[in-house]
Amino acid sequence: MLYSKKRGEVALLLLVILLLVMTALSGCGAAPPKSASPASHTITDMAGQKVTLPLKIKRVATVGPVPVLNGFVFAFGEQKKIVNGLPLFARSKRWKYQTVFAPQMATEPTMQGANNQPNIEELLKINPDVVLTMDQRSAETIRKSGIPAVYLSWTKPEDVKTVMKIVGEVFNKEAVAQDYVKYFDNVLKQVQSVVGRIPQEKRPKVLYCDVKTLTEPQLIAEWWIPAAGGISVTDNGRKTESISFSMEQVLKWNPDILIVTDPAEISEVYHDPRFSRIKAVIDKKVFAAPMGSSIWANRTIEQPLTVLWAAKTFYPELFKNLNLDKDVKEFYAHFFKYTLSDNQVKEILSGQA
């Protein structure tokens, strides 16, 4: 009897242990431990290519139109993460705000040759988490070296919104991209609410011009000039990036307002007898495009500011309550995370960077 009793106790103990094990296993299945967050994510660039990137970008390089690309990085307040220097053409006083916003670029090597082709050897040395470029072939070449590259395209005026969305995904700052798009649209709406009431025949004829070469250098001008209420005299439906013309054509256009690429050209125009019969010169309405991270009249992240500046330049009375200095300060503080001094604002607006 004693043996049978002990055997029963052992059996009971084994049953209890079995039940405890089964309960533990059941509990594990119902509530598995949380897995660690993924260390990477995949985005799709503007060529439709999927690019896998670290969730947290610590080092970014720009290849191609570097100042324009840098502007997108600045707009997310991520300029300290740029690990390349400027190309040769941008290593001058004219482009000084690039290194005002990102001082480390002044001493870093450039990542491309004179033809804007990427220097793979140098890129491998700096080992960026991602390269931003506006050339598909460059993106492919860089990816083959093992470095993630994101292709961005800005051909149509509002492509800037898509670029911001993708760069927002790169930095995991989608909300900043949405904020910029909202600001962009609100500026256009604000200006349009005023200039939209002006009949075409009362709008000024505007020429944006590189005086030395007699060219209108960027197609984007055919967007911001009418957006600000002007009539671009070079807007003939062209698809080419730039357009050249003769002095005879300038005289025939006879623009009311002339916008030049460099402040030094203002004096040149006023002292050049060829321009003396142009209405813009007679009325002293020759202006230099502002210059921040890039020339505002060209493709730049500052495009909303371009429209505000142009609207106030074309219609000073209608926009007399527009405090452009304040808007400029707020833009750079909000997006670039950089507080400009009053003198810096004046310098940018004068184009005399």
C-alpha positions in Angstrom: 0.0 0.0 0.0 2.8 2.4 0.9 4.5 1.8 -2.4 1.3 2.4 -4.3 0.7 5.6 -2.4 4.2 7.0 -3.2 3.8 6.0 -6.8 0.5 8.0 -6.9 2.2 11.0 -5.4 5.0 10.9 -8.0 2.4 10.6 -10.8 0.5 13.6 -9.4 3.7 15.6 -9.2 4.6 14.8 -12.8 1.1 15.9 -13.9 1.4 19.2 -12.1 4.9 19.8 -13.7 3.4 18.9 -17.1 0.5 21.4 -16.7 2.9 24.1 -15.6 5.1 23.6 -18.7 2.1 23.6 -21.0 0.8 26.8 -19.4 4.2 28.5 -19.9 4.4 27.4 -23.5 0.8 28.6 -24.1 1.6 32.0 -22.6 4.6 32.4 -24.9 2.5 31.8 -27.9 -0.2 34.3 -26.8 2.2 37.2 -26.1 5.6 36.8 -27.9 8.3 39.2 -26.8 8.5 42.4 -28.8 11.1 42.3 -31.6 13.6 45.0 -32.0 12.8 47.8 -34.5 14.2 47.3 -38.0 17.6 48.9 -38.6 16.7 49.9 -42.1 13.8 50.9 -44.4 13.2 51.0 -48.1 12.1 54.0 -50.1 11.4 54.5 -53.8 13.3 57.3 -55.6 12.1 59.3 -58.6 13.3 56.8 -61.1 11.1 54.1 -59.4 14.2 52.4 -57.9 13.8 50.9 -54.4 16.7 52.0 -52.2 17.3 50.5 -48.7 18.7 53.0 -46.2 19.5 53.0 -42.5 16.6 54.3 -40.4 18.8 57.0 -39.0 21.0 58.8 -41.5 24.2 60.1 -40.0 26.2 60.9 -43.1 24.8 62.2 -46.4 26.7 63.2 -49.6 25.4 65.2 -52.6 26.6 64.7 -56.2 25.7 66.8 -59.3 24.0 70.2 -58.8 25.4 70.2 -55.2 24.0 73.6 -54.0 20.5 72.7 -55.1 20.7 69.3 -53.5 22.2 70.7 -50.3 19.3 73.1 -50.1 16.9 70.1 -49.6 19.1 68.8 -46.8 19.2 72.3 -45.3 15.4 72.4 -45.4 15.2 69.5 -43.0 17.8 71.1 -40.6 20.2 68.2 -41.4 23.1 70.2 -42.8 25.5 69.0 -40.2 25.3 65.5 -41.8 26.7 66.6 -45.2 30.1 65.0 -45.5 31.2 66.4 -48.9 32.6 69.7 -50.0 31.4 72.1 -52.7 32.3 71.7 -56.4 34.8 74.2 -57.8 32.2 76.6 -59.2 30.6 77.0 -55.8 33.8 77.7 -53.9 33.6 81.4 -54.1 32.2 84.3 -52.2 29.1 84.2 -54.4 28.1 80.9 -52.9 29.1 81.7 -49.3 25.7 80.9 -47.8 26.3 77.3 -48.5 29.0 77.3 -45.9 27.2 79.7 -43.7 24.5 77.1 -43.3 26.9 74.1 -43.3 30.4 75.4 -42.3 32.0 71.9 -42.4 31.7 71.9 -46.2 34.4 74.5 -46.5 37.1 72.0 -45.7 35.6 68.8 -47.1 36.7 67.4 -50.5 34.4 67.5 -53.5 32.9 64.2 -54.6 32.8 64.9 -58.3 34.8 65.9 -61.3 34.3 69.0 -63.6 31.7 67.1 -65.6 29.7 66.4 -62.4 30.5 62.6 -62.6 30.8 61.0 -59.1 34.3 60.3 -57.7 33.6 56.8 -56.5 37.0 56.5 -54.8 36.4 59.6 -52.7 32.8 58.5 -51.9 34.1 55.2 -50.6 36.5 57.0 -48.4 33.8 59.2 -46.7 31.4 56.2 -46.6 28.0 58.1 -46.6 24.8 56.4 -45.5 23.2 57.8 -48.6 24.1 59.9 -51.7 21.6 62.3 -53.2 21.9 63.0 -56.9 19.9 64.3 -59.9 21.6 62.1 -62.5 20.2 58.6 -63.0 23.5 57.2 -64.4 25.4 58.6 -61.4 22.9 56.9 -59.0 23.4 53.6 -60.8 27.2 53.9 -60.7 27.2 54.8 -57.0 24.9 51.9 -56.1 27.2 49.4 -57.9 30.0 50.5 -55.6 27.8 49.4 -52.6 26.7 52.9 -51.5 22.9 53.6 -51.5 22.0 56.4 -53.9 18.7 58.2 -54.3 17.8 59.8 -57.6 15.8 63.1 -57.4 14.4 64.9 -60.4 13.3 68.6 -60.7 12.1 69.3 -64.3 8.6 70.6 -63.7 8.1 73.5 -61.3 6.2 71.6 -58.6 8.6 68.6 -58.6 10.0 70.3 -55.6 7.1 68.9 -53.6 7.9 65.3 -54.6 11.6 65.8 -53.9 10.8 67.1 -50.5 8.5 64.1 -49.8 11.3 61.7 -50.8 14.0 63.5 -48.8 11.6 63.5 -45.9 11.5 59.7 -46.1 15.3 59.6 -46.3 15.6 61.4 -43.0 12.4 60.0 -41.5 11.0 63.5 -41.3 7.8 63.2 -43.5 6.0 65.8 -41.3 8.6 68.5 -42.3 8.1 67.7 -46.0 4.3 68.1 -45.5 4.9 71.4 -43.6 7.0 72.7 -46.5 4.4 71.7 -49.1 1.7 73.5 -47.1 3.9 76.6 -46.9 4.6 76.5 -50.6 0.9 76.2 -51.5 -0.1 79.0 -49.0 2.4 81.4 -50.5 1.2 80.8 -54.0 -2.4 81.2 -52.8 -1.6 84.4 -50.9 0.1 86.0 -54.0 -2.5 84.8 -56.4 -5.3 86.3 -54.3 -3.8 89.7 -55.2 -2.3 89.4 -58.7 -5.1 87.2 -59.9 -7.3 90.3 -60.2 -4.8 92.1 -62.5 -5.7 91.9 -66.2 -3.1 90.6 -68.6 -2.7 93.9 -70.4 -1.7 95.6 -67.1 0.9 93.1 -66.0 4.6 94.0 -66.4 6.7 92.4 -69.1 9.7 90.8 -67.4 13.0 89.6 -68.6 15.2 87.4 -66.5 18.6 87.6 -68.1 22.3 86.8 -67.8 23.6 90.0 -69.3 27.0 88.8 -70.3 25.7 85.9 -72.4 22.3 87.2 -73.2 20.6 84.1 -72.1 17.6 83.2 -69.8 19.4 80.5 -67.9 16.6 78.4 -66.3 13.2 77.2 -67.4 11.9 77.6 -63.9 11.7 81.4 -64.5 8.7 80.7 -66.8 6.9 79.5 -63.7 7.8 82.0 -61.0 7.5 85.2 -63.1 3.8 84.5 -64.0 3.2 83.1 -60.4 4.2 86.6 -59.2 1.9 88.3 -61.7 4.4 89.2 -64.4 4.6 88.2 -68.1 7.9 86.5 -69.0 9.0 87.7 -72.5 11.0 84.5 -73.0 8.0 82.2 -72.5 7.4 80.9 -76.0 6.3 77.5 -74.8 9.9 76.3 -74.9 11.0 73.0 -73.3 14.8 73.7 -73.3 16.5 74.6 -70.1 17.9 77.9 -71.3 17.4 80.2 -74.2 19.7 82.7 -75.9 18.7 85.8 -77.8 20.1 88.8 -79.6 20.2 92.4 -78.4 17.8 93.2 -81.2 15.3 90.8 -79.6 15.7 92.4 -76.2 14.9 95.8 -77.8 11.9 94.3 -79.5 10.6 92.8 -76.2 11.3 96.1 -74.4 10.7 94.7 -70.9 9.2 96.8 -68.1 11.4 95.0 -65.6 14.8 93.4 -66.0 16.1 90.9 -63.5 19.8 90.0 -63.7 21.7 87.1 -62.3 24.4 89.1 -60.4 24.2 92.6 -58.8 27.4 93.6 -60.7 25.3 93.4 -63.9 23.0 96.3 -62.7 25.7 98.8 -63.2 26.8 97.2 -66.5 23.2 97.5 -67.9 22.9 101.2 -66.8 26.2 102.0 -68.5 25.8 100.0 -71.6 24.4 102.2 -74.4 22.8 99.1 -76.0 20.3 98.9 -73.1 19.6 102.7 -72.9 16.3 102.5 -74.9 14.8 99.7 -72.8 11.9 100.7 -70.6 13.3 98.9 -67.6 16.5 100.9 -67.8 14.7 104.2 -68.4 12.4 103.6 -65.4 15.3 102.3 -63.2 13.7 98.9 -62.8 16.7 96.7 -63.1 17.0 94.3 -60.2 19.4 91.5 -59.1 17.8 88.1 -58.1 18.3 87.4 -54.4 21.0 84.8 -53.5 20.7 82.5 -50.5 21.7 78.8 -50.6 21.3 79.3 -54.4 20.1 82.0 -56.8 16.4 82.5 -56.1 15.6 82.9 -59.8 16.9 79.4 -60.5 15.9 76.1 -59.1 16.2 76.3 -55.3 14.4 75.2 -52.2 13.8 79.0 -51.6 11.2 79.0 -54.4 8.3 80.3 -52.3 10.5 83.2 -51.3 11.2 83.9 -54.9 7.5 84.4 -55.6 7.1 86.7 -52.6 10.1 88.8 -53.6 9.0 89.0 -57.3 5.5 89.9 -56.4 6.7 92.8 -54.2 9.2 93.8 -56.9 6.5 93.8 -59.6 3.8 95.5 -57.5 5.4 97.4 -54.7 2.1 99.3 -53.9 -0.1 96.2 -53.9 2.4 94.4 -51.6 3.4 97.3 -49.4 2.3 95.5 -46.3 4.3 92.4 -47.1 7.2 92.4 -44.7 9.7 90.5 -46.8 12.6 90.8 -44.3 10.4 89.1 -41.7 9.2 86.3 -44.1 12.8 85.6 -45.1 14.0 85.4 -41.5 11.1 83.1 -40.5 11.7 80.8 -43.5 15.3 80.1 -42.7 14.7 79.8 -39.0 11.8 77.4 -39.5 13.2 75.1 -42.2 17.0 75.6 -42.1 17.1 76.0 -38.3 19.3 79.0 -38.9 18.7 82.5 -37.5 19.8 85.2 -39.9 20.9 88.6 -38.8 19.3 91.8 -40.3 22.4 92.4 -42.3 22.4 88.8 -43.7 18.7 89.2 -44.8 19.6 92.5 -46.6 22.6 90.8 -48.2 20.5 87.8 -49.4 17.7 90.1 -50.8 20.3 92.3 -52.6 21.9 89.3 -54.3 25.3 90.4 -53.0 26.2 87.3 -51.2 
